[in-house]
Amino acid sequence: MIEIPSDIKKNAVVLFLSEVLTRVITEEGTPNSSLFHFIQKNIIHLETKRFSPLFHLKFMMELSQHLGFYPNQSEMEEDYFDLESGCFFDGSPSKYVIGGELAVTFKKLLGTNFDALKDITIPNALRIKVLNVLIDYFNLHLHGFGKIKSVHILHEIFR
């Protein structure tokens, strides 16, 4: 059975990801078989596995690896993440730093694979913050990424 068209949550996630990917693929410009296989594998995962409201967050994190700005995990024991440098720090002069529960959640998602997302519970308000951080992260690293218009649809579906 095909679920994405008939499952409102999966459909909303695909709508959001298609907008993100349109921006990324436009930015990317040249064929990238690794990126294609990543997208294909994970959309099939979304279609065939139990839905997680964290899927799009994990997808964006993993997508950043294919685009060359995956977070550096060498200092993950540190309390802050600098979106500009993509590194965890004890502290940073950058104005693009996250800490507290936001950084903890960011680390949790980094350390989890797609299959294990079903075992993680993150409150809706915190998921929204993480999504906004990821969009900011992409904007810092991809010229012209811009505002994602379908974000409000996700907020409505997942509230």
TORLO-97221 format. One record per residue (C-alpha): residue number from 1; residue in three letters; y negated, x, z negated. Coordinates in nm, 4 decimals, padded with zeros to 6 digits. Layout:
! TORLO-97221
+-------+-------+----------+----------+----------+
: sevex : vexgu :        v :        u :        w :
+-------+-------+----------+----------+----------+
:   NUM :   ala :        Y :        X :        Z :
...
+-------+-------+----------+----------+----------+
END
This chain:
! TORLO-97221
+-------+-------+----------+----------+----------+
: sevex : vexgu :        v :        u :        w :
+-------+-------+----------+----------+----------+
:     1 :   met :  00.0000 :  00.0000 :  00.0000 :
:     2 :   ile : -00.3479 :  00.1234 :  00.0850 :
:     3 :   glu : -00.5607 :  00.1070 : -00.2298 :
:     4 :   ile : -00.9004 :  00.2587 : -00.1547 :
:     5 :   pro : -01.0375 : -00.0364 :  00.0472 :
:     6 :   ser : -00.9120 : -00.2947 : -00.2031 :
:     7 :   asp : -00.9770 : -00.1127 : -00.5322 :
:     8 :   ile : -01.3471 : -00.1423 : -00.6132 :
:     9 :   lys : -01.3530 :  00.1714 : -00.8303 :
:    10 :   lys : -01.1726 :  00.3895 : -00.5770 :
:    11 :   asn : -01.3884 :  00.2444 : -00.3018 :
:    12 :   ala : -01.7090 :  00.3261 : -00.4917 :
:    13 :   val : -01.5903 :  00.6828 : -00.5530 :
:    14 :   val : -01.5081 :  00.7291 : -00.1831 :
:    15 :   leu : -01.8501 :  00.5925 : -00.0869 :
:    16 :   phe : -02.0159 :  00.8398 : -00.3222 :
:    17 :   leu : -01.8003 :  01.1325 : -00.2068 :
:    18 :   ser : -01.8609 :  01.0502 :  00.1584 :
:    19 :   glu : -02.2348 :  01.0775 :  00.0960 :
:    20 :   val : -02.1876 :  01.4097 : -00.0861 :
:    21 :   leu : -01.9581 :  01.5433 :  00.1860 :
:    22 :   thr : -02.1963 :  01.4362 :  00.4615 :
:    23 :   arg : -02.4647 :  01.6504 :  00.2996 :
:    24 :   val : -02.2258 :  01.9401 :  00.2384 :
:    25 :   ile : -02.0648 :  01.9385 :  00.5808 :
:    26 :   thr : -02.4057 :  01.9206 :  00.7430 :
:    27 :   glu : -02.5114 :  02.2136 :  00.5261 :
:    28 :   glu : -02.1866 :  02.3995 :  00.5950 :
:    29 :   gly : -02.2259 :  02.3700 :  00.9730 :
:    30 :   thr : -01.9071 :  02.5427 :  01.0917 :
:    31 :   pro : -01.5415 :  02.4302 :  01.0800 :
:    32 :   asn : -01.3765 :  02.5207 :  00.7519 :
:    33 :   ser : -01.0007 :  02.4553 :  00.7359 :
:    34 :   ser : -00.9841 :  02.5347 :  00.3638 :
:    35 :   leu : -01.2520 :  02.2737 :  00.2922 :
:    36 :   phe : -01.0778 :  02.0220 :  00.5191 :
:    37 :   his : -00.7428 :  02.0672 :  00.3397 :
:    38 :   phe : -00.9122 :  02.0392 : -00.0011 :
:    39 :   ile : -01.0749 :  01.7108 :  00.0991 :
:    40 :   gln : -00.7590 :  01.5733 :  00.2593 :
:    41 :   lys : -00.5347 :  01.6638 : -00.0351 :
:    42 :   asn : -00.7665 :  01.5130 : -00.2939 :
:    43 :   ile : -00.8469 :  01.1928 : -00.1065 :
:    44 :   ile : -00.4706 :  01.1390 : -00.0735 :
:    45 :   his : -00.4471 :  01.2050 : -00.4476 :
:    46 :   leu : -00.7161 :  00.9423 : -00.5119 :
:    47 :   glu : -00.5297 :  00.6974 : -00.2890 :
:    48 :   thr : -00.1843 :  00.7468 : -00.4368 :
:    49 :   lys : -00.2378 :  00.8230 : -00.8067 :
:    50 :   arg : -00.3660 :  00.6222 : -01.0997 :
:    51 :   phe : -00.7447 :  00.6047 : -01.0933 :
:    52 :   ser : -00.9545 :  00.8219 : -01.3236 :
:    53 :   pro : -01.3286 :  00.7618 : -01.3686 :
:    54 :   leu : -01.3579 :  01.1414 : -01.3818 :
:    55 :   phe : -01.2198 :  01.1992 : -01.0318 :
:    56 :   his : -01.5565 :  01.2347 : -00.8572 :
:    57 :   leu : -01.6806 :  01.4772 : -01.1245 :
:    58 :   lys : -01.3762 :  01.7007 : -01.0888 :
:    59 :   phe : -01.3953 :  01.6721 : -00.7101 :
:    60 :   met : -01.7555 :  01.7962 : -00.7101 :
:    61 :   met : -01.6676 :  02.0860 : -00.9406 :
:    62 :   glu : -01.3799 :  02.1923 : -00.7178 :
:    63 :   leu : -01.5877 :  02.1372 : -00.4049 :
:    64 :   ser : -01.8370 :  02.3934 : -00.5348 :
:    65 :   gln : -01.5605 :  02.6533 : -00.5151 :
:    66 :   his : -01.5252 :  02.5922 : -00.1411 :
:    67 :   leu : -01.9006 :  02.6222 : -00.1021 :
:    68 :   gly : -01.9349 :  02.9508 : -00.2879 :
:    69 :   phe : -02.0959 :  02.8530 : -00.6187 :
:    70 :   tyr : -01.8071 :  02.7594 : -00.8477 :
:    71 :   pro : -01.8986 :  02.8162 : -01.2135 :
:    72 :   asn : -01.8145 :  03.1615 : -01.3451 :
:    73 :   gln : -01.5595 :  03.1100 : -01.6228 :
:    74 :   ser : -01.5548 :  03.4638 : -01.7614 :
:    75 :   glu : -01.7744 :  03.3694 : -02.0598 :
:    76 :   met : -01.6540 :  03.0130 : -02.1226 :
:    77 :   glu : -01.6529 :  03.0650 : -02.5003 :
:    78 :   glu : -02.0334 :  03.0690 : -02.4885 :
:    79 :   asp : -02.2265 :  02.7536 : -02.5817 :
:    80 :   tyr : -02.4547 :  02.7118 : -02.2811 :
:    81 :   phe : -02.4154 :  02.6853 : -01.9055 :
:    82 :   asp : -02.6943 :  02.8006 : -01.6760 :
:    83 :   leu : -02.6932 :  02.5869 : -01.3611 :
:    84 :   glu : -02.9072 :  02.8370 : -01.1759 :
:    85 :   ser : -02.6790 :  03.1391 : -01.2252 :
:    86 :   gly : -02.3549 :  02.9403 : -01.2548 :
:    87 :   cys : -02.2609 :  03.1278 : -01.5719 :
:    88 :   phe : -02.1925 :  03.0467 : -01.9365 :
:    89 :   phe : -02.4279 :  03.2215 : -02.1815 :
:    90 :   asp : -02.5119 :  03.2534 : -02.5476 :
:    91 :   gly : -02.8631 :  03.1582 : -02.4425 :
:    92 :   ser : -03.0684 :  03.1809 : -02.1249 :
:    93 :   pro : -03.4362 :  03.1800 : -02.0313 :
:    94 :   ser : -03.3615 :  02.9497 : -01.7364 :
:    95 :   lys : -03.4947 :  02.5951 : -01.7434 :
:    96 :   tyr : -03.1640 :  02.4778 : -01.5933 :
:    97 :   val : -02.9440 :  02.5181 : -01.9006 :
:    98 :   ile : -02.7072 :  02.2643 : -02.0527 :
:    99 :   gly : -02.5540 :  02.2833 : -02.3979 :
:   100 :   gly : -02.3978 :  02.0676 : -02.6668 :
:   101 :   glu : -02.1595 :  01.7881 : -02.5698 :
:   102 :   leu : -02.2660 :  01.8218 : -02.2074 :
:   103 :   ala : -02.1508 :  02.1859 : -02.1899 :
:   104 :   val : -01.8315 :  02.1012 : -02.3807 :
:   105 :   thr : -01.7521 :  01.8235 : -02.1323 :
:   106 :   phe : -01.8349 :  02.0512 : -01.8400 :
:   107 :   lys : -01.5860 :  02.3097 : -01.9755 :
:   108 :   lys : -01.3236 :  02.0410 : -02.0308 :
:   109 :   leu : -01.3471 :  01.9301 : -01.6688 :
:   110 :   leu : -01.3378 :  02.2887 : -01.5445 :
:   111 :   gly : -01.0191 :  02.3533 : -01.7400 :
:   112 :   thr : -00.8368 :  02.0421 : -01.6172 :
:   113 :   asn : -00.6524 :  01.9718 : -01.2948 :
:   114 :   phe : -00.6663 :  01.6425 : -01.1074 :
:   115 :   asp : -00.3319 :  01.5211 : -01.2451 :
:   116 :   ala : -00.4452 :  01.5711 : -01.6057 :
:   117 :   leu : -00.7697 :  01.3745 : -01.5665 :
:   118 :   lys : -00.5866 :  01.0622 : -01.6822 :
:   119 :   asp : -00.5432 :  01.2264 : -02.0244 :
:   120 :   ile : -00.9170 :  01.2804 : -02.0801 :
:   121 :   thr : -01.1536 :  01.0157 : -02.2104 :
:   122 :   ile : -01.5265 :  01.0680 : -02.1701 :
:   123 :   pro : -01.7735 :  00.7905 : -02.2577 :
:   124 :   asn : -01.9636 :  00.6375 : -01.9670 :
:   125 :   ala : -02.3041 :  00.7630 : -02.0849 :
:   126 :   leu : -02.1741 :  01.1206 : -02.0966 :
:   127 :   arg : -02.0071 :  01.0854 : -01.7541 :
:   128 :   ile : -02.3436 :  00.9794 : -01.6121 :
:   129 :   lys : -02.5081 :  01.2879 : -01.7631 :
:   130 :   val : -02.2366 :  01.5160 : -01.6235 :
:   131 :   leu : -02.2761 :  01.3575 : -01.2808 :
:   132 :   asn : -02.6522 :  01.4159 : -01.2924 :
:   133 :   val : -02.5909 :  01.7790 : -01.3941 :
:   134 :   leu : -02.3500 :  01.8261 : -01.1035 :
:   135 :   ile : -02.6002 :  01.6799 : -00.8584 :
:   136 :   asp : -02.8674 :  01.9142 : -01.0000 :
:   137 :   tyr : -02.6208 :  02.2040 : -00.9699 :
:   138 :   phe : -02.5590 :  02.1230 : -00.6036 :
:   139 :   asn : -02.9326 :  02.0896 : -00.5411 :
:   140 :   leu : -02.9945 :  02.4330 : -00.6920 :
:   141 :   his : -02.7301 :  02.5937 : -00.4704 :
:   142 :   leu : -02.7520 :  02.3962 : -00.1451 :
:   143 :   his : -03.0856 :  02.3789 :  00.0295 :
:   144 :   gly : -03.1602 :  02.0214 :  00.1339 :
:   145 :   phe : -02.8769 :  01.8586 : -00.0616 :
:   146 :   gly : -03.1220 :  01.6000 : -00.1924 :
:   147 :   lys : -03.0855 :  01.2765 : -00.3825 :
:   148 :   ile : -02.7544 :  01.0906 : -00.3613 :
:   149 :   lys : -02.8341 :  00.7236 : -00.3089 :
:   150 :   ser : -02.4882 :  00.5857 : -00.3933 :
:   151 :   val : -02.5042 :  00.7113 : -00.7548 :
:   152 :   his : -02.6395 :  00.3766 : -00.8715 :
:   153 :   ile : -02.3295 :  00.2033 : -00.7274 :
:   154 :   leu : -02.1052 :  00.4243 : -00.9426 :
:   155 :   his : -02.3143 :  00.3447 : -01.2489 :
:   156 :   glu : -02.2783 : -00.0282 : -01.1881 :
:   157 :   ile : -01.9036 : -00.0147 : -01.1196 :
:   158 :   phe : -01.8188 :  00.2051 : -01.4194 :
:   159 :   arg : -02.0355 :  00.0467 : -01.6847 :
+-------+-------+----------+----------+----------+
END
